[in-house]
Amino acid sequence: MLHVGAQTKRSTSEVMDKAQHFFGDGGLGLQAESSSENCLFFAGGGGYVHVVVCEGDSRTEVDVETREWEKHAKQFLKVL
């Protein structure tokens, strides 16, 4: 299991859209199990990816917890 985080100047909605495309349909093809305004949970391939986004004053915090998709989670944060 891996838990990593990053900061970005992108808005919460931009990060959520990018996460959906990167991990879900059109990307890795993981199944979106649940979502909310600032949280996405994907499952597949024997693992999961959980993305949590919190918008601050000048930066947006992005936290990703994953099992079996560690390499891809790191790649996603680099894209931001």
Summary of the structure (lengths in Angstrom):
residues: 80
radius of gyration: 11.4
end to end distance: 21.3
largest distance: 36.8
contacts: 241
relative contact order: 0.28
helix: 28%
strand: 44%
